[in-house]
Amino acid sequence: NEGLREALANQKRRQKRGKPLPLEQPEEYHGGAVFWSPRKVQEARERLEQKEREGEQLQQQRSEAAKVRRAQQQCKARLIQERRVARAEARVAKAKEKANQAAKRAQKKRSQKAEKLLQNRIKLAKKDAKQGSKHPRKAIKKKKQVAEAVGNGIVVVSGYPVLMSSTNVETDTTDVIICGCGPTGALLSANLSRLKVNHVILEREAEITTDPRGIAVDEDGIRIMQGVGLYEELFRDVGKSMGVFRFIEGGRGLNVAPFLQFDYSTIEGGTGHVGFLCHKQPAMERHLRAKIDQTYGQLRSSSSVVAISEDKGNVYVDYEEGSGKLRRIRGKYLVGADGKTGFIRKKYLEPRGIIMEKSAKFRYEAVWVALNWHITLPTPESHPDFPLWRLGYTPEEVYDLYFPRDFNFICDPTRPSVCGRFGRTVDRLWRFEFVVKPGEDGQKMATPEETQKIIFPYLTHPGRRYVLTENVAFPADCIKCIRSRPFSFSARSCNNWSLGRVILCGDAAHVFPPFGGQGITSGFRDAISLSWRLKIAVRSDSADYQALFAGWAAERKQQLERSLASTIENGNFCNEPSRIKAFIRNWYLWVYQLIPSWKHSLELGGRREGMTRYDY
């Protein structure tokens, strides 16, 4: 065996091809033998090794360059595919939005036509009643014309036209009818399901809207959702803790030290939960709807309410399905959770004296623009010229630099703004809101050209921060605008929250400015405190339901005042128009926070007074 191994080794050595050493010839050489010293031979060997190393490095560089080219090609292909998919999704969304708008226009046109026909028939019926004795044939002829014109579920009963009479319209029966399946309506339905109260939800939209509108729920809202079985899902699929509210001066970027901050990452509020959850509303609505027990609750999508009527013991709701079929449902009570522009209040209760009134405590009135952005991380492959890669920053670190984790209230007297992340971290969603100055047009300020002028200065860092000669801006092609529109900031509440068997709930009864993040949570409080009262009213015919609902409204208005106070506090910090007052305020707060216990009290924010105590 030893001999065999040695023979194989010798054969292997013979197979190795030798390489000539790069020995350097002297400049003057006249022939003959040349003898090389060991030093010259060693130098030649070193030169050969150096040449081989350089060849290997060159090959390695070529291999790395090829890898980079392939990565760039893959990234480019991926970006092209993403743009192609985004364009396809945009086309589908645009077509869907166009179809929805066309359906809404058609529904509005049908409702207007039905209302006009109804008014005309009432006039004609009254006129026929007066002229019937003088011209019976003419009156009969007119009635026939009215009946022919009615059609589609509208008939004349006892000489008077009635919309969707039960004589020819399919009528369902339930205990409670809920109009609207947003966060408030869905939570009310989930609570009624737990209380085993039969109910039907009429929702105008066919699907959950993909537009993230509300983005904050406080600890009370988290507690209420936990009551219907949602907790792990909130922090897994819906959002995350909102962290700290930072009040910063304007014009200095988003990473400056705050003059005041409210720490809502703790559980010091009394419920055992963090102060705020920044959520993605479509995901939250999806989980809330999943908690509706089909045994007791039925969701009817694409159902638009067109008429409401009441008698001594019931309320009747006429609605149109997506197919255009008119139907009627009868229930003991109707809850309007269809928002501040919904049918229940605007079309039924406002003509009966229930109106939205401005808050006497919060007199701030202004138009703001709210926009949602989806951020894509830049990478060295997609943006090789971005200067922060040379300094060792990763894509996640760049994202944290330009879009800080905490929520910022930019207290700029010239243009107050609010911005911060929402939803899950992996969603990479960002909200920015800014005020529209007097003389500016809200719709124009919501356009991409105008919003970039206002927002991109906050996304451009001075080069001296990174010891660079030029400023560093976040890549604009990594930002996709999901939503941008103007809206009015105001605090309003209805003078009455119920009339007869019709109750208002959530934004249909009250609206909040977003400075305190109380809009959705206030609707949740409405729903949970209304649900058990509805059970009493439904199960006991002797119950004084008007007293029940009056007590509910009195209880809820106490909490609204507390929520409004928190909203006013945040709004006053953000919207101070005087630079002198803002300077004095900032110095006062700096001195005040030198005492640790006082600083901690300030950082509790709206939770420093503990839980709300109700007076009855």
Order of alpha helices (4+ residues) and beta strands (2+ residues): alpha-alpha-alpha-beta-beta-beta-beta-alpha-beta-beta-alpha-beta-beta-beta-beta-alpha-beta-beta-beta-beta-beta-beta-beta-alpha-beta-beta-beta-alpha-alpha-beta-beta-beta-beta-beta-beta-beta-alpha-alpha-alpha-alpha
